[in-house]
Amino acid sequence: MNCPNCGAELNNDEKSAGVCFTCKAKFNNNTNSTLNYDISDSNTTIGNAVKVSGIVCFIAGIILGVVSLFQSPFVGFAYIMASIFLFIMLLGFSEIIRLLYVISKK
């Protein structure tokens, strides 16, 4: 895209700002319409499956950890910590999958 005033080639920063940095002319940019994309309904099947498996692993790990605490406190604590870590990792992966889905739809 070129500046309507001086004809200079506009880079991405100039296009998003709506200002030509060479001649300081302002112009109407149409790139802001993609920034208003609604991501509230961007659930994916794979992302939801990863999130649900994270929740199931978290609940199972907590239950297994509490039961194991009576026999060996170290093993029970390890189960609880591992389930929390796995839950956070899977929740993060599901969010990455959702964000990549949103980016691919733009």
C-alpha positions in Angstrom: 0.0 0.0 0.0 1.3 3.5 -0.9 0.7 6.8 0.9 -2.1 8.7 -0.8 -0.2 12.0 -0.3 3.4 11.3 -1.2 3.2 7.9 -2.8 5.8 6.3 -0.4 5.5 2.6 0.3 3.9 2.1 3.7 5.2 -0.5 6.2 3.0 -2.4 8.6 3.5 0.1 11.4 2.4 3.0 9.2 -0.6 1.0 8.0 -1.7 0.2 11.5 -1.2 3.8 12.8 -2.9 5.3 9.7 -0.1 7.8 9.3 2.7 8.1 6.7 6.0 8.5 8.6 7.5 10.2 5.5 5.1 13.1 5.0 3.1 12.8 8.2 -0.2 12.5 6.2 -3.1 10.8 7.9 -5.2 8.3 6.0 -8.1 5.9 6.6 -6.8 2.4 7.3 -9.0 -0.6 7.0 -6.8 -2.9 9.0 -8.4 -2.2 12.4 -11.5 -4.3 11.5 -9.5 -7.5 12.1 -8.6 -6.4 15.6 -12.2 -6.5 16.7 -12.5 -10.2 16.2 -14.7 -11.9 18.8 -12.8 -14.8 20.4 -15.5 -15.7 23.0 -16.9 -18.5 20.9 -13.6 -19.9 19.6 -13.8 -23.3 21.2 -12.1 -26.1 19.4 -12.7 -29.8 19.9 -9.0 -30.6 20.5 -8.6 -27.7 22.8 -11.6 -28.7 24.9 -10.4 -32.4 25.0 -7.0 -31.3 26.2 -8.6 -29.1 28.9 -11.0 -31.9 30.0 -8.1 -34.4 30.2 -6.2 -31.8 32.3 -9.1 -31.5 34.7 -9.5 -35.3 35.0 -5.8 -35.8 35.6 -5.9 -33.1 38.3 -8.8 -34.7 40.1 -7.3 -38.2 39.9 -3.9 -37.0 41.0 -5.4 -35.2 44.0 -7.4 -38.2 45.0 -4.5 -40.5 44.5 -2.2 -38.2 46.4 -4.5 -37.9 49.4 -4.9 -41.6 49.6 -1.1 -42.1 49.3 -0.4 -39.6 52.0 -1.5 -42.1 54.7 1.0 -44.7 53.4 3.9 -42.5 52.4 3.8 -38.8 52.7 6.5 -38.2 50.2 4.7 -40.2 47.5 1.4 -38.6 48.2 3.0 -35.1 48.0 4.7 -36.1 44.7 1.3 -37.2 43.3 -0.4 -34.0 44.3 2.4 -31.8 42.9 2.6 -33.8 39.7 -1.1 -33.4 39.2 -1.0 -29.7 39.7 1.9 -29.3 37.3 0.2 -31.5 34.6 -3.1 -29.6 35.0 -1.3 -26.2 34.5 0.5 -27.6 31.5 -2.5 -29.1 29.8 -4.6 -25.9 30.5 -1.8 -23.9 28.9 -1.7 -26.2 25.9 -5.5 -25.9 25.4 -5.2 -22.1 25.5 -2.4 -22.2 22.9 -4.6 -24.4 20.7 -7.5 -21.9 21.1 -5.3 -18.9 20.3 -3.9 -20.6 17.2 -7.4 -21.4 16.1 -8.4 -17.7 16.4 -5.3 -16.6 14.5 -6.0 -19.1 11.7 -9.6 -17.7 11.3 -8.4 -14.1 10.8 
